[in-house]
Amino acid sequence: MNTSPIACTLTADQQRCQADELLPRLGARAVRREWVTGGIRMSFAPTPENLDAIAQTVNRERQCCAFLEFRLDVPAAQGEFSLLILGPDGTREFLAGLGVEASAGADGGLR
């Protein structure tokens, strides 16, 4: 279990430029967003542009939000990409506070 605090490690200036842009912008590319226990699942059309956007966003978010865990599923046969973003209690509220929107998932989007 990740015990990192739910906090960004960027400076205030870097946060203003990035924190409320990265995940909401990636979420806007998703064909589906749903809250899951401990975070959010985003599904994307299987395009090279989406894969690049996912990789760039995850790379940048890893640098500032050490409490987030990213799991990317790239299935065979051109299936949709699925990005699962998880974290400790309070992660959903953190993501929602950034402007990330999603519907309730099959598990009700607990936590």
C-alpha positions in Angstrom: 0.0 0.0 0.0 1.3 3.4 -0.9 1.6 5.7 2.1 2.7 8.8 0.3 0.6 11.9 1.3 -2.0 13.2 -1.1 0.0 16.2 -2.1 1.8 17.6 -5.2 5.5 18.0 -4.9 5.8 20.8 -7.5 6.4 24.4 -6.6 3.4 26.7 -6.5 4.3 28.2 -9.9 4.5 24.7 -11.5 1.2 23.7 -9.9 -0.6 26.7 -11.4 0.7 25.7 -14.8 0.0 21.9 -14.6 -2.1 20.6 -11.8 -5.5 21.6 -13.1 -4.6 20.8 -16.7 -2.9 17.4 -17.1 -5.5 14.9 -15.9 -8.6 16.9 -16.9 -7.2 17.4 -20.4 -6.4 13.6 -20.6 -9.9 12.9 -19.3 -11.4 15.0 -22.0 -9.9 12.6 -24.6 -11.5 9.5 -22.9 -14.5 7.9 -24.4 -15.6 6.8 -20.8 -14.6 7.8 -17.3 -15.9 6.0 -14.2 -15.1 6.3 -10.6 -13.8 3.0 -9.1 -12.7 2.1 -5.6 -9.7 4.2 -4.8 -9.7 6.2 -8.1 -10.8 6.4 -11.7 -10.8 4.3 -14.8 -10.5 6.1 -18.2 -11.1 4.3 -21.5 -9.7 5.6 -24.8 -10.0 4.9 -28.5 -6.9 2.9 -29.5 -5.1 5.6 -31.5 -1.4 6.5 -31.5 -2.3 10.0 -30.4 -4.2 8.8 -27.3 -1.4 6.4 -26.3 1.1 9.3 -26.6 -1.1 11.6 -24.6 -1.5 8.9 -21.9 2.2 8.3 -21.7 3.1 12.0 -21.5 0.5 12.7 -18.8 1.5 9.7 -16.7 5.2 10.7 -17.0 4.5 14.2 -15.8 2.1 13.2 -13.1 4.5 10.7 -11.7 6.9 13.5 -11.0 4.5 15.6 -8.9 2.0 13.2 -7.5 3.9 10.3 -5.9 0.7 9.0 -4.2 -0.9 8.1 -7.6 -0.6 4.7 -9.1 -1.1 4.3 -12.9 -2.1 1.0 -14.6 -2.3 1.0 -18.4 -4.0 -1.8 -20.3 -3.3 -2.0 -24.0 -5.2 -5.1 -25.3 -4.7 -7.0 -28.5 -6.8 -6.5 -31.6 -7.1 -2.7 -31.3 -9.2 -2.8 -28.2 -9.8 0.4 -26.2 -6.9 1.5 -23.9 -7.8 1.6 -20.3 -6.0 3.7 -17.7 -6.6 3.1 -14.0 -5.5 5.8 -11.7 -5.5 4.8 -8.0 -4.4 6.2 -4.7 -5.1 6.3 -1.0 -8.4 7.5 0.6 -9.1 10.9 -0.7 -7.9 10.3 -4.2 -11.3 10.6 -5.8 -11.8 14.0 -4.1 -8.4 15.1 -5.1 -9.1 14.2 -8.8 -12.5 15.8 -8.7 -11.0 18.9 -7.2 -8.8 19.1 -10.3 -11.8 19.1 -12.5 -11.7 15.4 -13.5 -15.3 14.2 -14.0 -16.6 10.6 -14.2 -19.7 8.5 -13.7 -20.2 6.0 -10.9 -18.6 2.7 -11.8 -19.9 -0.8 -11.3 -18.6 -0.7 -7.7 -20.3 2.5 -7.0 -17.1 4.5 -7.0 -16.4 4.0 -3.4 -13.6 6.0 -1.6 
